[in-house]
Structure formats: structure tokens, C-alpha cells
Amino acid sequence: MWICKVKSSSFGIVYKANDLFANDYVAIKVLKITGDNNKLPDESVILKGCKSKYIVNYIDVIQKENELWVSNETIE
């Protein structure tokens, strides 16, 4: 469920949302796809494997038509 729009830029829009499964807030980045996106599955696997206290936790990515919806943990 969308909570609010956080930021908008030339790359896309960031929303704060409620993850109904985890009962927690997440950040959803909605990005327009332009050009070649053949490397996206590889990048998604790499990001899921990155665990560090110094970076925001990547949750998942979903492709919907010409958009990518990237979910990350939020930092309050």
C-alpha cells in the first residue's frame, strides 16, 4: 500500500509504502526503462547478495511494462 511520494527526479519517483507481508515500511523506486535492459536480472541477483551495515538493504525488483519497481528498506 502506498503511503506517500517521497521524491521525484528525472530517473523516477520514490514512494514510501507499507509492506503488508513484513508489516514494515519500504521504499519503492519506480524507474522508467530506456534502452537495453538485458543485464537487469544479473544486477538484481548481485544486489540481493549484498549485505552490509553500510548500505540500504535491497529487497526485490519487479518489471511492469516499461517500468522497474525496486524495493529497498527505509532509513528513518
Backbone hydrogen bonds, N-H to C=O, Kabsch-Sander energy under -0.5 kcal/mol:
donor,donor_aa,acceptor,acceptor_aa,energy
3,I,16,K,-2.7
4,C,16,K,-1.6
6,V,14,V,-3.2
7,K,14,V,-1.5
9,S,12,G,-2.8
13,I,30,V,-1.8
14,V,7,K,-3.1
15,Y,28,I,-2.8
16,K,4,C,-2.9
17,A,15,Y,-0.5
17,A,26,V,-2.7
18,N,1,M,-2.6
19,D,17,A,-0.6
19,D,24,D,-3.5
20,L,18,N,-0.9
23,N,19,D,-1.7
24,D,19,D,-1.1
26,V,17,A,-2.5
27,A,72,N,-3.1
28,I,15,Y,-2.8
29,K,27,A,-0.6
29,K,70,V,-3.1
30,V,13,I,-3.1
30,V,28,I,-0.6
31,L,29,K,-0.7
31,L,68,L,-2.8
32,K,11,F,-1.0
33,I,66,N,-2.9
34,T,32,K,-0.5
40,L,37,N,-1.2
43,E,39,K,-2.2
44,S,40,L,-2.4
45,V,41,P,-1.9
46,I,42,D,-2.0
47,L,43,E,-2.7
48,K,44,S,-2.1
49,G,45,V,-1.2
50,C,46,I,-0.6
50,C,47,L,-1.0
51,K,49,G,-0.7
55,I,52,S,-0.9
59,I,71,S,-3.0
60,D,71,S,-1.2
62,I,69,W,-2.0
64,K,62,I,-0.6
64,K,67,E,-2.4
67,E,64,K,-2.0
68,L,31,L,-2.8
69,W,62,I,-3.1
70,V,29,K,-2.7
70,V,68,L,-0.7
71,S,60,D,-3.1
71,S,69,W,-0.5
72,N,27,A,-2.4
73,E,57,N,-2.5
74,T,25,Y,-0.7
76,E,74,T,-0.5
